[in-house]
Amino acid sequence: MRSGGKRHMQTIIYIAMNSMMGNKAVLFCGIVVVAAATWFAFTPPTVPQLPFSTTPTPDNSAETAIPPSMPVAVADTAAPAKTIHIRFTSPTSSSVLVIGTSYDITWDVPGGLHGQLSLVDAGTGQVVGWIEQSVGPAQVMYPWTVRSVLVNGTSAAAKDIAPGRYQLRVTYPSAQVPEAESAAFEVVAATPTE
């Protein structure tokens, strides 16, 4: 029961008892008590009017300010998340990767999310295959054996790559981390040993 509600109910009962006599008074009091209890149970409490300061709004009406001691949930007012711009540090435009060798692919900052690393044809911009299907949120390097790529972003099936001019592309599932591409580099066949 709300504060002050008990006192109000007692006042109603007192007035009812003093205005009637006998069995009718008891019946009347019972009805009043049930009605008052029902009213107090199903009527939402009112918020007490505290002496808050007011701030004018653009239409010159006043809004009640919330005192600093009351916790307030604020939605959608946080500053937008910072955009992360990734830049590949290797390979560079002068890099020549030899099929069958290991090469460390590196970039300057982690994406903060799980992403994917793919090999792109430098001439057409088309994805040739995926080097890594799940780049970790803190990852800034991937050791790649230059030989094959995965046929898609979810399969373990792989295919060999041909010599040519390629780029790397790292993608993340967020607008806060735009996709990044490396400089174009050469992939060449291994020189046969005699």
C-alpha positions as CSV (number, residue, x, y, z in Angstrom):
1,M,0.0,0.0,0.0
2,R,1.3,3.5,-0.8
3,S,2.5,5.9,1.8
4,G,-0.5,8.0,3.1
5,G,-3.0,5.5,1.7
6,K,-3.5,3.8,5.0
7,R,-4.3,7.1,6.7
8,H,-6.7,8.0,3.9
9,M,-8.5,4.6,4.3
10,Q,-8.7,5.1,8.1
11,T,-10.4,8.5,7.5
12,I,-13.0,7.0,5.2
13,I,-13.8,4.2,7.7
14,Y,-14.1,6.7,10.6
15,I,-16.5,8.9,8.6
16,A,-18.5,5.9,7.5
17,M,-18.8,4.5,11.1
18,N,-19.8,7.9,12.5
19,S,-22.5,8.5,9.9
20,M,-24.3,5.2,10.3
21,M,-25.4,3.0,13.2
22,G,-26.0,-0.7,13.7
23,N,-25.5,-3.6,11.3
24,K,-25.9,-1.3,8.3
25,A,-22.8,0.6,9.5
26,V,-20.7,-2.6,9.6
27,L,-21.9,-3.6,6.2
28,F,-21.2,-0.1,4.8
29,C,-17.7,0.0,6.4
30,G,-16.9,-3.4,4.8
31,I,-17.9,-2.2,1.4
32,V,-15.9,1.0,1.9
33,V,-12.9,-0.9,3.0
34,V,-13.0,-3.3,0.0
35,A,-13.6,-0.4,-2.4
36,A,-10.7,1.6,-0.9
37,A,-8.3,-1.4,-0.9
38,T,-9.2,-2.1,-4.5
39,W,-8.7,1.5,-5.5
40,F,-5.3,1.7,-3.7
41,A,-4.2,-1.7,-5.2
42,F,-5.0,-0.8,-8.8
43,T,-4.3,2.9,-9.0
44,P,-0.7,3.7,-10.0
45,P,1.2,5.8,-7.5
46,T,1.8,9.4,-8.4
47,V,5.3,10.8,-8.5
48,P,5.9,13.4,-5.8
49,Q,6.6,16.8,-7.2
50,L,10.1,17.7,-5.9
51,P,11.7,21.1,-6.2
52,F,13.7,20.3,-9.3
53,S,15.1,23.0,-11.5
54,T,13.5,23.5,-14.9
55,T,15.2,24.1,-18.2
56,P,13.4,25.9,-21.1
57,T,12.7,24.1,-24.3
58,P,12.8,25.6,-27.8
59,D,9.0,26.3,-27.5
60,N,9.6,28.2,-24.2
61,S,7.8,25.5,-22.1
62,A,9.6,24.0,-19.2
63,E,10.9,20.5,-18.7
64,T,11.5,19.0,-15.3
65,A,15.2,18.3,-14.8
66,I,16.2,15.1,-13.1
67,P,18.2,15.6,-10.0
68,P,21.8,14.5,-10.2
69,S,21.3,11.9,-7.4
70,M,18.7,9.9,-9.4
71,P,20.1,7.2,-11.8
72,V,19.0,7.7,-15.4
73,A,19.2,5.3,-18.3
74,V,20.2,7.2,-21.4
75,A,19.6,5.6,-24.8
76,D,21.4,6.4,-28.1
77,T,23.2,9.4,-26.7
78,A,26.7,7.9,-26.6
79,A,29.3,9.2,-29.0
80,P,29.5,7.0,-32.1
81,A,32.1,4.3,-32.0
82,K,35.4,5.3,-33.4
83,T,36.0,4.1,-37.0
84,I,39.1,1.9,-37.3
85,H,41.0,2.3,-40.5
86,I,43.3,-0.7,-41.2
87,R,46.4,-0.3,-43.4
88,F,48.4,-3.3,-44.6
89,T,52.1,-3.0,-43.8
90,S,53.1,-6.1,-45.8
91,P,53.0,-7.0,-48.5
92,T,54.0,-3.8,-50.2
93,S,53.8,-2.8,-53.9
94,S,57.4,-4.1,-54.3
95,S,56.8,-7.5,-52.7
96,V,57.3,-10.7,-54.6
97,L,55.8,-13.8,-53.0
98,V,57.0,-17.2,-54.2
99,I,54.6,-20.0,-54.3
100,G,55.4,-22.7,-51.7
101,T,57.1,-20.2,-49.3
102,S,55.8,-18.8,-46.0
103,Y,55.0,-15.1,-45.8
104,D,53.8,-12.9,-42.9
105,I,50.9,-10.7,-43.9
106,T,50.7,-7.8,-41.5
107,W,48.5,-4.8,-40.9
108,D,48.8,-1.8,-38.5
109,V,45.8,-2.1,-36.1
110,P,43.5,-4.9,-35.0
111,G,39.9,-4.7,-36.2
112,G,38.4,-5.5,-32.7
113,L,36.0,-8.0,-34.4
114,H,36.3,-11.3,-36.1
115,G,36.9,-10.7,-39.8
116,Q,38.1,-12.5,-43.0
117,L,41.3,-12.2,-45.0
118,S,40.9,-12.8,-48.8
119,L,43.1,-12.8,-51.9
120,V,41.9,-10.5,-54.7
121,D,42.8,-10.4,-58.3
122,A,44.5,-7.0,-58.7
123,G,43.3,-6.5,-62.3
124,T,39.6,-7.3,-61.8
125,G,39.1,-6.7,-58.1
126,Q,37.4,-10.2,-57.8
127,V,38.0,-12.4,-54.8
128,V,40.2,-15.4,-55.8
129,G,39.7,-17.1,-52.4
130,W,40.0,-16.8,-48.7
131,I,43.4,-16.9,-46.9
132,E,41.8,-16.9,-43.4
133,Q,38.1,-17.3,-42.6
134,S,38.3,-16.0,-39.1
135,V,40.8,-13.2,-38.4
136,G,40.8,-12.6,-34.6
137,P,39.7,-9.3,-33.0
138,A,43.2,-8.6,-31.8
139,Q,45.1,-10.1,-34.8
140,V,47.5,-7.9,-36.8
141,M,49.5,-10.7,-38.6
142,Y,48.8,-13.9,-40.4
143,P,51.5,-16.4,-41.5
144,W,50.4,-17.6,-45.0
145,T,51.9,-20.4,-47.0
146,V,51.7,-19.0,-50.5
147,R,50.2,-21.9,-52.3
148,S,46.4,-22.1,-52.0
149,V,43.3,-20.3,-50.8
150,L,40.0,-21.5,-49.5
151,V,37.2,-21.6,-52.1
152,N,34.8,-19.6,-49.9
153,G,34.5,-17.9,-46.5
154,T,33.0,-20.9,-44.8
155,S,34.4,-24.1,-46.4
156,A,37.6,-26.0,-45.8
157,A,38.0,-26.8,-49.5
158,A,41.1,-25.2,-51.0
159,K,42.4,-24.5,-54.5
160,D,45.9,-23.6,-55.7
161,I,46.7,-20.1,-56.9
162,A,48.4,-19.2,-60.1
163,P,51.3,-16.8,-60.5
164,G,49.9,-13.3,-61.0
165,R,49.3,-9.8,-59.5
166,Y,47.1,-9.8,-56.4
167,Q,46.0,-7.8,-53.4
168,L,44.9,-8.7,-50.0
169,R,41.5,-7.6,-48.5
170,V,40.5,-7.8,-44.9
171,T,36.8,-7.4,-44.1
172,Y,34.8,-7.1,-40.9
173,P,31.1,-7.2,-40.3
174,S,30.8,-3.6,-39.1
175,A,30.7,-0.2,-40.7
176,Q,33.1,0.9,-37.9
177,V,35.8,-1.2,-39.6
178,P,35.8,-0.5,-43.3
179,E,37.4,-3.2,-45.6
180,A,41.0,-2.6,-46.3
181,E,43.1,-3.6,-49.3
182,S,46.9,-4.0,-49.6
183,A,49.0,-2.7,-52.4
184,A,49.2,-4.9,-55.4
185,F,52.0,-7.4,-55.2
186,E,53.4,-10.3,-57.4
187,V,53.0,-14.0,-56.8
188,V,55.6,-16.0,-58.8
189,A,56.3,-19.7,-59.3
190,A,59.1,-21.2,-57.4
191,T,62.3,-21.6,-59.5
192,P,63.1,-25.3,-60.0
193,T,66.3,-26.4,-58.4
194,E,68.7,-28.3,-60.6
